[in-house]
Amino acid sequence: MGSNIPPNTGIRMPQEPLRQLVAALFEKAETSAADAQLMADLLVLTDLRGVHSHGTRQTPGYVNMMRQGRVNPQPNITIVNETPTTRVYDGDGGMGHFPCHQGTLWAIEKAKEYGTAAITTRNHFHFGGAGKYTRMALEQDCFAIAVSSHRSPMSPDALIKGVNCTSPISVAFPSGEQPPLVIDMGASMLPWDEALFERMPFAFFKELGIGAMNRAFGGMLAGIYLPQFMEPQSKWESNQGSFISIFDVQCFMPVDQFKSEMDRFIGEARAMRPFPGFEQAELPGGLEWRRERDYARDGIPVSAEHQQSLQDLADELQVETPFEQYEHTRF
């Protein structure tokens, strides 16, 4: 969570000009206009929720990987296996955002018809923050799970803690008036410390369990270890996959009743004493809910480092930036 602490200094950007800038940068990497707009929409939405580590800060890295030929800027997303309630998507070496967004929309539609649906995706790069896919389901009175993993070596000489790697998971439940309940986290949570392990081994084993399950869902089940996606066969850095499942609340109980129960639970939790150093007690998802409202009203905080990285890329690609007109918002 450290990288998602709001910056102490910077400027505040309204979401629309930031979205236009990011879309223009992706177009310079030879993505289609529609794909560039989707990337901009998803990254800015992530910024709005204060998950800056997976928002528009990622733009220079993503764009440069496309320009370097490591990520396919014009992937042809295909469905390689399908049942009435499941699909397997092939991302054709592009960004994971494309098959995951497309697949989540499909899974929501099928969950509303059949009660539940799930997809896996493979043969693509990073899919970004897992929470943006589970939150898509909330808008349709569904709850959701999204998991991702990527190929990484597990040497016999390495500590088993490395299994956790950077495998994210998000689980989201809708609510009524209260913030939705959304976990959005990586499996690796504890820095390795032998003395800490001796005092609290259970914490490391629980972390390991989450990481192993995430690898099974977003890795093995997603098929990212199939030979055709491994180096040197694949020309793309298509080392990631995902599992996303959607469930329709009304198949379990009336939606209004469920939301009322969630509001009661979340409201009671938020009325409790917060952790030391925090003004407000919040369950997972509450902080993002508050930031989304604040940033939509006041602008997204963009640190000097974040601004400079986008400016450097824009200068290189000859794209005009809107930063100067927001200097008056500097904090």
C-alpha positions in Angstrom: 0.0 0.0 0.0 3.0 2.3 0.4 3.1 3.2 -3.3 -0.5 4.2 -3.0 -0.2 6.9 -0.4 -1.3 10.1 -2.0 1.6 12.4 -3.0 2.5 15.2 -0.6 3.1 17.6 -3.5 2.1 17.9 -7.1 -0.8 19.2 -9.2 -4.5 18.1 -9.4 -5.7 16.9 -12.8 -9.3 16.6 -13.9 -9.9 13.1 -15.2 -10.8 14.0 -18.8 -7.6 15.8 -19.9 -5.6 13.1 -18.2 -7.6 10.5 -20.1 -7.1 12.3 -23.4 -3.3 12.5 -22.8 -2.9 8.9 -22.0 -5.0 7.8 -25.0 -2.9 10.0 -27.3 0.3 8.3 -25.9 -1.0 4.8 -26.5 -2.0 5.8 -30.1 1.6 6.8 -30.7 2.5 3.2 -29.8 0.3 2.1 -32.7 -2.7 0.8 -30.8 -6.1 1.4 -32.3 -7.9 4.5 -31.2 -10.5 2.3 -29.5 -7.9 0.3 -27.6 -6.0 3.5 -26.7 -9.2 4.9 -25.2 -9.9 1.7 -23.3 -6.4 1.8 -21.8 -6.8 5.4 -20.8 -10.3 4.8 -19.3 -9.0 1.9 -17.2 -5.8 3.6 -16.0 -7.5 6.9 -15.1 -10.3 5.0 -13.3 -7.6 3.3 -11.3 -6.1 6.6 -10.4 -9.5 7.9 -9.4 -9.6 5.3 -6.7 -6.1 6.2 -5.4 -4.5 3.0 -6.7 -1.7 5.1 -8.2 0.7 2.1 -8.6 -1.5 0.6 -11.3 -2.9 3.7 -12.8 -1.5 6.2 -15.4 2.0 5.9 -13.8 2.2 2.6 -15.8 1.7 4.5 -19.1 5.4 5.0 -20.0 6.3 1.4 -19.2 3.4 0.0 -21.2 3.9 2.3 -24.2 7.7 1.7 -24.3 7.2 -2.1 -24.2 4.9 -1.8 -27.2 7.4 0.4 -29.0 10.2 -2.1 -28.2 8.3 -5.0 -29.7 7.8 -6.8 -26.3 4.0 -6.3 -26.1 1.7 -6.5 -29.1 0.1 -3.1 -29.7 -2.6 -4.5 -32.0 -3.6 -7.8 -30.5 -6.4 -9.9 -32.0 -8.3 -11.2 -29.0 -9.7 -14.7 -29.7 -11.9 -17.2 -27.8 -10.2 -20.6 -27.8 -12.7 -22.6 -25.7 -16.3 -21.9 -24.7 -19.3 -23.3 -22.9 -22.6 -21.5 -22.0 -21.0 -20.1 -18.8 -17.2 -20.2 -19.4 -14.7 -18.9 -21.9 -10.9 -19.1 -22.4 -9.5 -15.9 -24.0 -6.2 -15.6 -25.9 -4.6 -12.2 -25.6 -2.3 -12.5 -28.6 0.7 -11.0 -26.8 -1.0 -7.7 -26.0 -1.9 -6.0 -22.7 -4.0 -8.1 -20.4 -6.5 -5.3 -20.0 -8.1 -6.1 -23.4 -9.1 -9.7 -22.9 -9.9 -9.3 -19.2 -12.2 -6.3 -19.8 -13.9 -8.0 -22.8 -14.2 -11.2 -20.9 -15.6 -9.6 -17.7 -18.3 -7.9 -19.7 -19.3 -11.2 -21.2 -19.1 -13.0 -17.8 -21.4 -10.4 -16.3 -23.9 -10.9 -19.1 -23.9 -14.6 -18.7 -24.1 -14.5 -14.9 -27.2 -12.4 -15.2 -28.6 -15.2 -17.4 -27.4 -18.3 -15.7 -26.4 -17.1 -12.2 -22.6 -17.5 -12.5 -20.0 -17.4 -15.2 -16.2 -17.4 -15.4 -13.3 -16.8 -17.8 -9.6 -17.4 -18.0 -7.2 -15.4 -20.1 -3.7 -16.2 -21.3 -1.0 -15.2 -23.7 -0.9 -11.5 -22.6 1.1 -9.1 -20.4 0.0 -7.2 -17.3 -3.8 -6.9 -16.6 -3.3 -4.0 -14.2 -5.1 -3.7 -10.9 -7.4 -6.6 -10.2 -10.1 -4.5 -8.5 -11.2 -2.8 -11.7 -12.7 -6.1 -13.0 -14.5 -7.0 -9.8 -15.9 -3.5 -9.5 -17.4 -3.9 -13.0 -19.7 -6.6 -11.5 -20.9 -4.4 -8.7 -22.7 -2.1 -11.1 -24.8 -5.1 -12.1 -25.6 -6.3 -8.6 -23.1 -9.1 -8.9 -20.2 -10.1 -6.8 -16.9 -11.2 -8.3 -13.4 -12.7 -8.0 -10.4 -11.7 -10.1 -7.0 -13.4 -9.9 -3.9 -13.0 -11.9 -0.4 -14.6 -12.0 2.7 -14.6 -14.2 5.4 -17.0 -15.0 8.4 -16.7 -12.7 11.2 -19.2 -11.9 11.1 -21.2 -8.7 14.7 -22.2 -8.2 15.4 -25.1 -5.7 17.9 -22.7 -4.2 15.3 -20.0 -3.5 13.2 -19.7 -0.4 9.6 -21.0 -0.9 8.3 -17.5 0.0 9.0 -16.7 -3.6 6.0 -18.7 -4.7 3.9 -15.6 -3.7 5.5 -13.5 -6.3 3.3 -10.7 -7.5 0.0 -12.6 -7.9 -2.9 -10.2 -7.2 -6.4 -11.1 -6.1 -9.6 -9.0 -5.8 -13.0 -10.0 -4.3 -15.9 -7.5 -4.4 -19.4 -7.4 -2.9 -22.0 -4.7 -3.7 -23.6 -2.6 -1.0 -26.3 0.1 -0.9 -25.4 3.4 0.7 -22.2 2.2 2.3 -18.9 1.7 0.4 -18.7 -1.6 -1.4 -16.6 -4.4 0.2 -13.6 -4.9 -2.1 -10.2 -6.5 -1.4 -7.6 -5.7 -4.0 -4.1 -6.9 -3.0 -1.0 -8.9 -4.0 -0.2 -12.1 -2.3 3.2 -11.0 -1.1 2.6 -8.9 2.0 5.5 -9.5 4.4 9.2 -8.7 3.9 11.3 -11.7 4.7 12.7 -11.6 8.2 13.9 -14.7 9.9 13.3 -13.3 13.4 9.7 -12.3 12.4 9.2 -15.8 11.0 10.2 -17.4 14.2 7.7 -15.2 16.1 4.8 -15.5 13.7 5.3 -18.4 11.3 1.5 -18.7 10.7 1.5 -15.3 9.0 4.0 -16.4 6.4 2.3 -19.7 5.8 -1.1 -17.9 5.3 0.6 -15.6 2.8 2.1 -18.6 1.1 -1.3 -20.2 0.9 -2.8 -17.1 -0.8 0.1 -16.9 -3.3 -0.2 -20.6 -4.2 -3.9 -20.4 -4.8 -3.5 -17.3 -6.9 -0.8 -19.0 -9.0 -3.2 -22.0 -9.5 -6.1 -19.8 -10.6 -4.3 -17.2 -12.7 -1.4 -19.3 -13.8 -1.9 -23.1 -14.2 -5.7 -22.9 -14.8 -5.2 -20.0 -17.2 -2.6 -22.0 -19.2 0.3 -19.5 -19.1 2.8 -22.4 -18.9 1.7 -23.9 -22.2 4.8 -24.4 -24.5 3.6 -22.1 -27.2 3.6 -19.1 -24.8 7.0 -19.7 -23.4 10.3 -18.2 -24.5 11.7 -18.4 -27.2 8.6 -19.6 -29.0 6.5 -16.5 -28.2 7.8 -13.2 -29.7 5.8 -11.3 -27.1 6.3 -10.9 -23.3 3.0 -12.9 -22.9 3.8 -14.2 -19.4 0.6 -13.5 -17.6 -2.9 -14.9 -17.2 -6.1 -14.4 -15.2 -9.2 -16.1 -13.7 -12.3 -13.9 -13.3 -15.7 -15.2 -12.0 -19.0 -13.4 -11.6 -22.0 -14.3 -9.5 -25.5 -12.8 -9.6 -26.6 -11.8 -6.1 -30.3 -12.4 -6.8 -29.7 -16.1 -7.3 -28.9 -16.3 -3.6 -31.2 -13.7 -2.1 -33.2 -10.6 -3.1 -30.7 -7.9 -4.0 -32.3 -5.3 -1.7 -32.1 -7.6 1.2 -28.4 -8.4 0.5 -27.5 -4.8 0.2 -29.3 -3.9 3.4 -27.4 -6.6 5.2 -24.1 -5.4 3.7 -24.9 -1.8 4.7 -25.6 -2.8 8.2 -22.4 -4.8 8.5 -20.2 -2.2 6.8 -21.8 0.6 8.7 -21.2 -1.1 12.1 -17.6 -1.8 11.1 -17.0 1.8 10.1 -18.4 3.0 13.5 -15.7 1.1 15.3 -12.4 2.6 16.6 -9.9 2.9 13.7 -6.4 1.5 13.7 -3.8 3.8 15.3 -2.9 6.7 13.1 -6.2 6.6 11.1 -9.1 9.0 11.5 -11.8 6.7 10.1 -12.3 3.0 10.4 -12.8 1.4 7.0 -13.2 -2.1 5.6 -11.4 -2.9 2.3 -12.8 -0.8 -0.4 -13.8 2.1 1.8 -10.7 4.1 1.3 -10.9 3.8 -2.5 -14.6 4.7 -2.3 -13.8 8.0 -0.5 -10.9 8.8 -2.8 -12.9 8.3 -5.9 -15.5 10.9 -4.7 -12.8 13.3 -3.6 -10.7 13.0 -6.7 -13.7 13.3 -9.1 -14.5 16.6 -7.3 -11.0 18.0 -6.7 -8.9 16.4 -9.4 -6.5 13.4 -9.4 -3.3 14.2 -7.5 -0.3 13.9 -9.8 3.1 14.0 -8.2 6.1 15.8 -9.8 7.7 12.4 -10.6 4.5 11.1 -12.2 4.0 14.3 -14.2 7.6 14.3 -15.4 7.5 10.7 -16.6 4.4 11.5 -18.7 5.9 14.7 -19.9 9.2 13.0 -21.0 7.2 10.3 -22.9 5.0 13.0 -24.5 8.1 15.0 -25.5 9.6 12.0 -27.1 6.4 11.1 -29.0 5.6 14.8 -29.8 2.3 14.8 -27.9 1.1 18.0 -26.4 0.4 17.9 -22.6 -2.1 19.9 -20.6 -0.1 20.1 -17.4 0.8 23.8 -17.6 -2.9 24.9 -17.3 -3.2 23.1 -14.0 -0.2 24.7 -12.3 -2.6 26.8 -10.2 -3.7 23.6 -8.5 -0.3 22.8 -7.2 -0.3 21.7 -3.6 
